[in-house]
C-alpha cells in the first residue's frame, strides 16, 4: 500500500506532516538514495527512506501521559548547561516519542508524549480549540472584581487574550490558588495574562489537555494512555480512530 511520504514520516515519529514537507524541500530526505519530492508516494514495505542519512522505519504509535517535574527542560537531547531534559525519563520507551508542546522549566504537570505526528499537530493547532487546564498559585488575593475582569479578557503585547474559564480554588494566606483554562498556546500566556492583573505566578501546574487528565500520576512518572483516552483525544481534534 502506497502512502504519502510526509504521512510516513509523521507516522514514524520523525515530525508532523508540515515539517516533513519542509525537510523534503530542504533536500534532507532521500527515497532509495534519491532526493525526495514533496507529495510523492512511497511503499513503506519496499522503499528505503532516509532523513539526514538515518534510515527511517515504521513505528507502532504510542501515546503517553507524563507528569513533568520542576526544573526539567521540555526537550530531547542533552542540555549544554547540564540541566535535566526529557531523555532521562524516556529510557524505557523503545520508540522515539516526543513532547506535544512545551512547559516552562519551572512549570510542572501534564505533557503528552507520542510519535503520532498528525495527532500532535492537531493538538497544537488553534483551529481545534483544545482546552488546557492549569492550577496557578499567584501572589496576592484575587478579589471578585478582578476575577470578573479576568473572565472578560485583556490585551497583551501580542494580542487579546481571554481564558475559557478562570475560578478561585482557595486563598492561601496572602496568595490565591486559581484554576485557569486556555485553548490557545501562546508563549507564557498564563503567566503573562495573570501578571497583567497584578498577580505574579509563583507556581504553575497543568492538569488537563482536552479530555486527557493528569490524575494522580506522581511527578516524574509516565503512564501509557488507555485506548479510550486516545480515541477521545482523536475525536476532540477531528481524527478518526
N, C-alpha and C positions, 0 to 999 in steps of 0.2 A: 504493500500500500504506500503510495507516494504522498508526502506531506510537504507543506511549505517549509523552507529552510529556517525561517525565523521562528516558526512554531516548534520545530525540532529543537532548536537551541533553547527556547523558553522551557520546554518540557524536560530538557536535560539539566535544567537548573543553572544555565550559564548566565542568563539575564532575561529581562522582559522583551517582548517582540520588537518594540520600537528601538531599544538599544541594540538588539541583534541586527536590525537593518542598518544601524549606524556602523556597527563593527564590519558588516559586509561592505558598506560603502567605503570604509577606510582600508579595505583590502586585507583585513586581518583574518578573514575566513576563507578556507580552501575546501573544495569538494573534489576528492580523488586527485589531489595535487594541483588542481587548477583554481584560480581566483573565483570566488562565488559571485553570483549576481543577486541583487535584491529581487525577491518574488519567485526565485527558482524553486522547483520541486525536487525532492530527493527521495530515495528509497532507504529508510533507516537500516534495513537489513543488509543492504548491499553496498551502499555508498560510504566512503570514508570521509568524515568531516573533522576538520581541524580548526582550532581558534588559537592564533599566536603559536602555531606549531604543536599544540597539545591536542591529542585525539579526544574527541567528544563521544561518549557512549550514552545511550538512553538510560535514564534512571527511573526507578519507580517513584512516584510522587509521595512526598512525606510532608506532614503538617504537624507542627509542634507549638505548644504554649510554653513560654519561658518567663520566669519572674526575675527580671533584671535587678541585681543588687545595686546599691550606690557605688559610685567610683569605678564603673566599668564602661569602657568605650563601646558604642554600638557599631562595631566594625569587625571585619575578619582580618586576620594577619596580625603581625606584631606592631606594637606602637614604638616609634623611635625613642620616646621618653620613658619607656618601660612600664606604662600603665596597663592594667588588665584589659583584655579585649574578649570578644565572644569565643574566640578559639579555645580558651581554657575550659569552656563549658560544653563544647561540641565534640569532644574527642571520641565519645562512644557512638556517634551517629555516622555510619559508613557513607551515606550520601552527602553531597555538598549542598547544604541548605544555607540560606542567608536571611537576614532580618528584613521584614517588611516595614519600612520606615525606620525612624530613629527615636531614641530617647536620649536626653542630655546626660552628660557624665554623672551628674548628681541626682538625676531623676530615676525613680525606681518603677517596677511594675511590668505590666504585660507587654511582651513582644511576641509577635507571630513569626515563626521561622518556617520556611518552606523552600522547595525547589520548583514550585509551580509558578512559573513566570507570569502566566496570564492572570491567575488569581491575584498575585502580588500587585500587578499593575492596576488592577481594578480596585483593590483595597485602598490604594493611594490616590486614585483619581477622584477629584472633587465632584465629578458628574454623578457618582453613586451615593454621595452624601452619607457615608458610613460613619455613624457617631462614635467618638472616642470619649470615654468617661474617665475623669481624673478626680482624685482626692487631693486637695491642696490645703496645707496649713499656711495661713498668711498672718503677717504682723498686724496687730490691731483688731478691734472688734468691728465687724461689718454690720452697720446699722441697717434697719429695714429700708430706709430711703435710698441708701447706697445699693442695696440688693435690687431694689426696683429699677434703679438706673442701669445696673449691670444687665438686667434682663432685656433692656431696650437696645443695648449695644453702644459702641463708641467708635470714634475714628482713631485708627492707629496710623503710624507713619507710612504703612503700605496698604492702607485702605480700611474700609469699615469692617468691624468685627462684632459679631453678635452670637453669643452662645446659644446652643439649642436648649439648654437648661442650666440653671445655677441655683443652689439652695444651701442654706446654712445647716450643717450637721450638728455642730455644737460649738460653744465658746470654751476655750481652754485658757483660763486666766485672762491675760490681755490679748490673746490671739484668737483666731477663728479657723475652724476646720470646715471647708466647703466641699461640696460635690459640684463639679462643673463639666459640661459636655460641649464639645465642638465637633462638627463633622468635617471641618477643614483642617489642613495640616501645615499651615504657615509656620515658619521657624519661630520657636519660643512664644507661640501665640497665647498660651495660657498665662505665662509669666508676664508678658507684655500687657495683656489685657487687664490683669488684676493690678499691676503696677500703675496703670492709668487712673485707677480709682484710689490710689494711695495705699495699696496693700501689697507689700513685697512678699513674694512667695518664699517661705522657709523650707518647706518640704513639698514635693510633688510626686504623686504615685498614680500610675494608670491602672485601672481595674477592669476595663472592658473595651473591646473593639467590635462594633456591630453586635452580633449575637454571641460572640465568644467572651467568656468571663474568666478572670484570673482565679477566682475562688480562693481556696485555702492553700494553694501551692506555695511552699516556702521559698524565700529568696535564694536565688542561685540554682533552683531546680527546674527541670524540664519535664514535661509530660506530652505524650502524643495525643493529638486531638481525637475525639471519638468520631465515628463515621457520621453521626447525627450533626455534630458541630461543623464538620467540613461541609456537609450538604446545606446546612442553614447559612453558612458563610457564603457559599457559592450562590445560593438563591438570593441573598441580600445584594449581591453585585451583578445579578442577571446572568449567571453562568448555569448551565445545565449540569446535573450530577454526572 
